[in-house]
């Protein structure tokens, strides 16, 4: 197997392993070195005209995580994550900004998975909440928050009983791909 094929398989494995989780091991710390390595890898994500319309703020504060968790309809779990990465977007109304920030956020999740960490992205909305989240992390003028990444190690505690409201697995390849 060539080195290119091997690295391609490693990427595919990281993509599959990065499945979103919302419960984290409270006893395992995410180190500052981990956070720096994750953001350093993700900063190489491409963007339109190489604008790089993003910033990241790591939040460990229990109070700040709790406040952020109230700003997204399905964001409650970020209050319990050991650390969250608040992804700031340039508030420039450019059509490609959110696409670029989405790519960057996905790169953060993949970089975290490559280091053995797991994550789940919370969406912050509506716009007043995006602006409030930016104020929570003292972002300054010209920035909003639409994505917060809960980050930590997978818990080994048994999952709660009950059914998930979210479908599991993936649609078959034949349903989403065709070649002409």
C-alpha positions as CSV (number, residue, x, y, z in Angstrom):
1,X,0.0,0.0,0.0
2,X,1.4,3.4,-0.9
3,X,1.8,6.2,1.6
4,X,-0.9,8.2,-0.2
5,X,-3.4,5.3,0.2
6,X,-2.4,4.8,3.8
7,X,-2.9,8.5,4.6
8,X,-6.3,8.5,2.8
9,X,-7.4,5.5,4.9
10,X,-6.3,7.3,8.0
11,X,-8.3,10.3,7.0
12,X,-11.4,8.2,6.3
13,X,-10.9,6.5,9.7
14,X,-10.7,9.9,11.5
15,X,-13.8,11.1,9.6
16,X,-15.8,8.1,10.8
17,X,-14.4,8.2,14.3
18,X,-15.3,11.8,14.9
19,X,-19.0,10.9,15.5
20,X,-20.7,13.5,17.7
21,X,-21.0,12.7,21.4
22,X,-22.7,14.8,24.1
23,X,-21.4,13.1,27.2
24,X,-17.8,13.5,28.3
25,X,-15.5,12.0,30.9
26,X,-15.4,14.6,33.7
27,X,-12.2,13.2,35.0
28,X,-10.0,13.6,31.9
29,X,-8.7,17.1,31.2
30,X,-8.3,18.5,27.7
31,X,-4.8,20.1,27.9
32,X,-3.9,23.5,26.6
33,X,-1.4,21.7,24.3
34,X,-4.3,19.6,22.9
35,X,-6.4,22.8,22.3
36,X,-3.5,24.6,20.6
37,X,-2.7,21.6,18.4
38,X,-6.3,21.2,17.3
39,X,-6.7,24.9,16.4
40,X,-3.3,25.0,14.8
41,X,-4.2,22.1,12.5
42,X,-7.7,23.6,11.7
43,X,-6.3,27.0,10.8
44,X,-5.0,25.5,7.5
45,X,-8.6,25.0,6.3
46,X,-9.2,26.7,3.0
47,X,-11.4,29.7,2.7
48,X,-12.7,31.9,-0.1
49,X,-10.0,34.3,-1.1
50,X,-8.0,33.0,1.9
51,X,-10.0,35.4,4.2
52,X,-10.0,33.0,7.1
53,X,-13.1,34.6,8.6
54,X,-12.9,32.9,12.0
55,X,-11.5,33.1,15.5
56,X,-11.6,30.6,18.3
57,X,-12.0,31.1,22.1
58,X,-11.6,28.2,24.4
59,X,-13.9,28.4,27.4
60,X,-13.4,26.3,30.6
61,X,-15.4,28.5,32.9
62,X,-18.5,26.7,34.3
63,X,-20.5,29.9,34.4
64,X,-19.6,30.9,30.8
65,X,-20.4,27.4,29.5
66,X,-23.7,27.4,31.3
67,X,-24.5,30.8,29.8
68,X,-23.6,29.7,26.3
69,X,-25.6,26.5,26.7
70,X,-28.8,28.6,27.0
71,X,-28.2,30.3,23.6
72,X,-28.9,27.4,21.3
73,X,-32.1,25.4,21.2
74,X,-30.2,22.1,21.4
75,X,-27.0,23.3,23.1
76,X,-27.7,22.3,26.8
77,X,-24.9,19.6,26.7
78,X,-22.1,22.2,26.2
79,X,-22.6,23.2,29.9
80,X,-21.2,19.7,30.9
81,X,-18.3,19.5,28.4
82,X,-14.8,20.0,30.0
83,X,-14.1,22.7,27.5
84,X,-15.9,24.4,24.6
85,X,-14.4,26.0,21.5
86,X,-16.4,29.0,20.6
87,X,-16.1,29.6,16.9
88,X,-16.5,33.2,16.0
89,X,-17.5,34.3,12.4
90,X,-16.8,37.6,10.8
91,X,-20.1,39.5,10.8
92,X,-19.6,40.6,7.2
93,X,-22.8,39.2,5.6
94,X,-20.7,37.5,2.9
95,X,-22.4,34.5,1.4
96,X,-19.3,32.3,1.7
97,X,-18.4,33.2,5.3
98,X,-20.6,30.6,7.0
99,X,-19.6,27.9,4.5
100,X,-15.9,28.7,5.3
101,X,-16.6,28.7,9.0
102,X,-18.5,25.4,8.7
103,X,-15.4,23.9,7.0
104,X,-13.2,25.2,9.7
105,X,-15.5,23.8,12.4
106,X,-15.4,20.4,10.7
107,X,-11.6,20.6,10.6
108,X,-11.6,21.3,14.4
109,X,-13.7,18.1,14.9
110,X,-11.3,16.0,12.8
111,X,-8.2,17.4,14.4
112,X,-9.8,16.6,17.8
113,X,-10.6,13.0,16.7
114,X,-7.1,12.5,15.5
115,X,-5.9,13.3,19.1
116,X,-8.4,10.9,20.6
117,X,-10.9,13.6,21.7
118,X,-14.6,13.7,20.8
119,X,-16.8,16.6,20.1
120,X,-20.3,17.8,19.2
121,X,-21.1,21.1,17.4
122,X,-23.9,23.2,18.9
123,X,-25.6,25.8,16.7
124,X,-26.3,29.2,18.3
125,X,-29.4,31.0,17.0
126,X,-31.3,33.2,16.4
127,X,-29.2,36.2,15.6
128,X,-29.7,37.9,19.0
129,X,-28.3,34.7,20.6
130,X,-25.3,34.8,18.2
131,X,-24.6,38.3,19.3
132,X,-25.1,37.5,22.9
133,X,-22.6,34.6,22.7
134,X,-20.1,36.9,21.1
135,X,-20.5,39.2,24.1
136,X,-20.1,36.3,26.6
137,X,-16.6,35.6,25.1
138,X,-15.8,39.3,24.8
139,X,-15.2,39.1,21.0
140,X,-15.4,42.8,20.2
141,X,-17.1,44.4,17.2
142,X,-17.6,42.6,14.0
143,X,-17.9,39.1,15.3
144,X,-20.8,36.7,15.9
145,X,-21.0,33.1,17.2
146,X,-23.0,30.5,15.3
147,X,-21.1,27.4,16.3
148,X,-19.8,26.1,19.6
149,X,-17.8,22.9,19.8
150,X,-18.1,20.8,23.0
151,X,-14.9,18.9,23.4
152,X,-13.6,16.2,25.7
153,X,-12.9,12.5,26.1
154,X,-15.7,9.9,25.6
155,X,-17.1,8.8,28.9
156,X,-17.0,5.2,29.9
157,X,-20.1,5.5,32.0
158,X,-23.1,3.5,30.8
159,X,-25.4,5.3,28.5
160,X,-28.8,6.3,29.8
161,X,-31.7,3.9,29.0
162,X,-34.2,5.0,26.4
163,X,-34.4,5.7,22.7
164,X,-32.6,8.4,20.9
165,X,-34.7,11.1,19.2
166,X,-32.0,11.3,16.6
167,X,-31.7,8.6,13.9
168,X,-28.5,6.6,14.1
169,X,-26.3,5.3,11.3
170,X,-26.0,6.7,7.8
171,X,-28.2,6.4,4.7
172,X,-26.8,3.8,2.3
173,X,-24.3,5.1,-0.2
174,X,-26.6,4.2,-3.1
175,X,-29.2,6.7,-1.8
176,X,-26.8,9.6,-1.8
177,X,-24.4,8.9,-4.6
178,X,-24.6,8.2,-8.3
179,X,-22.3,8.6,-11.3
180,X,-23.3,9.6,-14.8
